[in-house]
Structures are given as structure tokens and as C-alpha cells.
Amino acid sequence: MAKKSLKLCPLAQHLVKMLAESNRPGHGPTYALSKAHELHGLSTSEVLVWVGRSLDGRNRSDLADVLSNASGQDVDAGDIAAVARVEKASRELPTLDLQELLS
């Protein structure tokens, strides 16, 4: 039986790689694969919400280091948590009928 290919956005790909290479107890390739299945099909913003909700502070900090190195800009775990909270909250806003609102 062929394995189904996981669809991961670039952020999720790097997150899974980071978790697979981690030497923390309980981490490694098996842990990373289980997280890859959780992240399958999620958009970057959905992955950020998942990171803010699911990862512990040390993993968020490690991810912030990956993002800082990639972008050349300062990113910290607090930035990731804040983005996740804003994204999650914005998805809870009701849809507005702007035509009706502006008439």
C-alpha cells in the first residue's frame, strides 16, 4: 500500500524538520511524523495558531530561532504566540454584510 504524501506549508515543513532533529526526550522522527499528520493541509496562519496552542515554550523558542535565521530579523516566541492569538481571534469574528452596513 502506497503512503499518502503529506501536504505541508513551508512553515509546517520547517517545524517538522526542527522537531525531527530535536534531541529532547520524546522528540525525534516519530514525534515529528505525528505532528506532520496534525499539520497536514493547514495554511500558514492555521499552523501559527496550532503552534501557539500546541507547542511548549522551548519549541516555540526554537521555531523563533529558525524564523530569525531565515528572515534575518528578530523573531521571538512571544511574537509567534501573539500572531497565533490574533489569527485565532480574527477567525471568530462574524462575517459582516458590508453592503448593508455601508448603505
Secondary structure, 3 states (H helix, E strand, C coil): CCCCCCCCCHHHHHHHHHHHHCCCCCCCHHHHHHHHHHHCCCCHHHHHHHHHHHCCHHHHHHHHHHHHHHHCCCCCHHHHHHHHHHHHHHHCCCCCCHHHHHC
